[in-house]
């Protein structure tokens, strides 16, 4: 056996060891320290369908641009909320589908996603004699429009969330959970002017036209100081408010028109049945390969084992979201993984019958089968690419998952057949471990 083949064998063993180590159960997880990332249909969670009111968009913005902007901001919100592999996609012209795998507090998630998050500050109304105007309950009455001030260039501007650089949650020892605000230079200048003329008065903070706090301004907040929003917040509510403000206000209001919860037990049942189907298919496949191809089939089974470990390692490492169609693609690729081996083995058997030596048989079999393997897999890759594109175009993300999983499985099967199986056969033939043609499924 040549040094090149020895190096290849060492590379395969090391690669297999690393892949196996990466999927070994750690911290009681299914695979690896984080386990496989499961989709909504397997892990359970919630599915929300929103309708956008495009009649309230900015006239200078097209409907397509407004929807794209809303989807991007929702994506940022759910990502910061900590949802693993959320799906946010457009449906039709004015609807947005949001899938949240594993979300437990769906009420908070709905509030987080659907809030327009339009932040502004409003000043108190006063009577002619200078006393604050109060409603029937004795509460202060505030202006209907956001507070205004002259900017650096002398132009009068409203102080809204569009001047906000960053918002973040913190704990004040006296106020409890608060949300600190960091303005850009223009926003800080406006905020300073507004707080300066409202010292000793209440300045209300509104979010989506709903007052969330109305503190008394104790002193002018200069551009170098931080302002904050206080209220009867829990830690989670303060965090969600910060996420909403950081993502920016939605360009159009959203209405929740459908909500569906997917039970995790449904996903567990799907996984169980898929595992049974995959196990039965794997056993039948291994039995056929060994019974028909003898030693060649045994080598293919070893390669198939390495193929499975590498495939699981890829899904665990990146990670990729595994859905029920993805499991179907895995089972399908399991059968296709031996397709290249079958082509190679049939070529080898033909060469053995013609009287060639075992060493020549291995090389000739692989060389002559390569064009057929290449062409068949290229057609599969093309089909996967078309499915992936169509799935993205029409919002069928499970179709995209199926296409991507199948593409990875077929690509890995090519590597397994051309590199791993070939190296194993060179080791067996080069070491003259088995020389009887009958062991290779050929009767002489």
VENLINUR-V916007 format. One line per field, one symbol per residue. phi: phi as a letter, one per 40 degrees, with the letter a starting at -180 (. if undefined). A space follows every 50 residues. Layout:
phi: ???
This chain:
phi: .cccccccccdcccccccccccbcdbfgccagcbgccccccbcgibbbbb bccccbccdcbcccccccccccccdcccccchccfcbbacbgbbbbbbbb cgccccccccccccccgccabbcccbcccgcccbcccgccbbccbccbac cccgccbccbcccccabacabccbcgcbbcbbcccccccccccccccbcg bcbcbbbfgbcbaaccccacccccbbcabbaccccccccccccccccgcc cacbbcbabbbbccccccccccccccccccccccccccccccbfcccccc ccccccdccccccccccccbcbbcccccccccccccccccccdccccccc ccccgccccccccccccccccccccccccccccccccccccccbgccccc ccccccccccccccccccbccccccccccccfcbbcdccbgbcc
